[in-house]
Amino acid sequence: MAKQPVLRIAMRDFQVADVDPHTAKLVQNAVLQELRKLQGVSVVSFEEVRMLMEAEAERASVGCDDDGCMAEIASALGADVMLVGGLAKVSGDHFFSMKRISQADARVEGQVSKRLTAQDGEEFLAAVGPIVEELFAERPLRSGQTRGVAPEVALRLNPPPLQPWVFWSLTGVASAATLTSLAAFGTFGLSAAQLNEHMDTAKTKTVSFQRAEQLAAQGNAALATGVIVGLVGVGAGVAAGVSALFVDWQGYAEQQE
């Protein structure tokens, strides 16, 4: 069996309508990685071309923002196929479409459009493998590759909820830091009072100022400790407050197992 020539693919930025930009970006990158699993395929995205252009612009004045300009660059790079994708939300459903276009004669070589039940974005990721397989059926996977988006990618889309112990740990740290800082400020106040009393006595009696220096150092150390630990407590308290919004209080994660 004759070896297939390398297929050079240029992938345009996805057209997105009423879909979360972060989700669209993640799906677009997933398609790019899925294409690179195929045998005899070389892929470049318009985003990668744009990054190269920006790097080049540091040395020369280069302007290329529209799709027409990008298409010319893709052609100059020797792309055989232009891949166009789109994500949209219409009437409560999600639509994922991709089109394979021959660069030689602008002929549509393949087109796939899937209507998906709108969920949290994972439905787009689940469709990446089947769509790429359908559009490039003549290109098998490279050795050792598995079709489809890895489950870990979905975690970047929808991070799992935090366990309650995270909130209580942060709350404990904040409480301990608050008590420690209060104790430190109390020590500082006591040292300051003792120092003032010692200095008042020193005005009428000949006494050593060594004790005064010790009290001053003790007070300054207590003040510094109180400020630092207090800041740690504030940070832990803020973190606990934020984490409370994402804690799995109802045991949802366990119910899904």
N, C-alpha and C positions, 0 to 999 in steps of 0.2 A: 504494500500500500504506500503510495507516494506521500511524502510529508507535505502537509498543507503549508502554504506560504504564510508568513506572519500577517495577521490582520491588524491594521492600525486604526484605533478608534479614538475619536475626539468627542468628549461628552460635554454638552452645553450645560450651563447653570439651569437648574430646574425652574420651571414657571410655577409659581405658588399662588393659590387663591384661598384665602380664609383658612390657612393652616399655620399652626405655630411655627415661626421661623427656626427655632431650635430643633424642632422635630424634622422640618424639611432639610435642614443642614445635615442632620444625622442620617437621614434616609439617603440623601445624595451621596454622602461618603460611603454608606453601606453598599450602594450600587457600584461605586467605583472599585471597592475592594472585592466585590463579587465578580466583576469582570476580570480582575487580575488573577482570579483563580483558574481561568480558562487556559487551555493549551494554545500556544501559538498566537497569543493576543498581546498587543501593546496598547496601553490606554493612557490618555492624557486628558485631564479635565480643563475646562476653561478657567477655573479658579487657579489651577497650577500655572497655566499660561499667563494669567494676569499677574501672578506673583513674580514670574520671570520678567514680565514687562516692567513691573515696578522696580525690580532690581536694575534692569537696564536703564530705566528712567533716571537713576541716580547719576548715570554717566552721560546720558543724552536726553534730549527732549523727545519723549515718545507719548503719543496720545492714542488710545485705543480702548474705547469704552463700550461701543455698541456691538451687537451680535454679528453684524456684517463684517466688521473689522476682525473680530475673533474667528469668524469662519474662514476668512482669507488666511489668517495665520495657521489655522488648523490644516488648511489645504497645503500651505507652504511647508508644513511639517510632514507632509506626505500621508495624511489621514485617508484611509479608504472608506471609512464609515463615520457619519455624524450621528450621535445619539442624542435624542431630544426627550426630556422627561417632564412630567407635570404632576403636581399634587393639588387637589382641590376639595373643598367641602361644598356640596350642593344638596339642598333640601334635607339636611341632616345626615347625609351619607358622605363617605370619603371616596374619592376617585383617584386612582393611581394609573397613569398612562405613560407609555414609552414608545418611541418610534425610532426605527433604524433606517437611516437614509444613506444611499450610496453617494459618495462625494463626486464620482465620475460623471453621473448623469442626473443627479438630484432625484433619483427614483426611490420610492418608499419600498424597502426590502422586507419590512416586517413592522407590525404594529400590535400593541397589546394595551388593553384598557380594562381595568378591574374595578368593579364597584364593591366597596368594603363597608361593613357596618362600623360606623364611627365609634371609636373607643378612646384609648389614651395615646394612640400613635404606634403602638406595637403591631397593629394590623398592617401598617405600611411595611414594617421591617419583615414581617412574616411573608409578604408578597414579593420581596426582592428576589429570592432564589428562583421561584417559579417563573417570574417574568424574564429574568436574564436567561434562564434555560430555554424558554420558548423563543426568544429573539435570536439566540445563538445556539440553536440545537446542533449545528454541525461542529461545534467546538466543545469537546469533552473537558472535564476537569483535569487539572494538573495532578500528578501523582501525589497522594497524601492529603489532598484538599477535600473538604466536605461542603456540599452545597447548602446555601442558606446562611442567614445571619446568626452569629453566635449569641446565645442567651445573655452573655455579659453585656452586649451592646444595649439591650433593652433596659438594663439597670441604669445606664447613663441617661436614658430617656425618662424613666420613672424610678428614681432611687427607692429602695425598700424602706418601709417605715421603721423608725427607731424603736428599740425596746424600752419599756418604762424605766429600767435600771439606769439608762443613760441620763434621763431627767433627774432621778433621785441622786445619782452620783454627783452631778453638777450642782444640785441644790445643797448637798452635803458639803461640797468644797466651798461654796459661797457662804454657808452658815459658819463653817469652821474659820474661814478667813475673816468674816465679820467679827466673831468673838475674839480672835487673836489680835485684830487691829484695835478693838476697843480696849483690850488688856494693855496693849502697847501704849495707847494714848493715855490710859490711866497711869501707867508707870511714868510717862513723860510729865504728866501734870504733877504727880507726887514729887518727882525729882526737881521740877521747877520750884515747887513750894518750899522744899527743903533747902534749895540753893538760895532762895530769897531770904529765908530765915537765917541761914548761915552767914550771908553777906551783911544782914542787919546786925548780927552779933559781932561781926568782924570790925564794924565801924567803932565799937566801944571797947573791944578787947583785942589784944595782940594774939592772933591765932594763925595757924597755918592755913594757906589757901589751897593746900593739896586736896582737901575734902571737897572744896568748891569745884575744883577742876574735875574731880571724879563724878560729882553730881551732874555737872554740865555735860560730860561725855555720855553718862548714862541716859540723860534726857534726850540728847541728840540721837543716840542710837535707837531709843524707843520710838522717837518721832519718825525716823527713817523707816523703821520696821513697820510701824503702823500705816504709813503712806503706801509702802510697797504691797503689804499684805492686803490692805484695803482695796487697792487697784485690782489685785488678783480676785478678790471677792466680788467686786463690781463686774469684772469680765465674766466670771463664772456665773453670776446671777443673770447677766444678759444672755449668755449662752443657754442657760437653763430655760429662760423665758422663750427663746426662739425654738429650742428643741421641743418644748411642750406642744408646739403647733404641729410637729411631725411625729409625735409618739403614737405608737400603736396601742392606744388605751383599751380598745375592745378586743384585742387578740386576733385581729383580722389575718395577720400573716400566718398564725398557727392554723386558722380555719381553712386556709387555702392549701395547706400541705396534705 
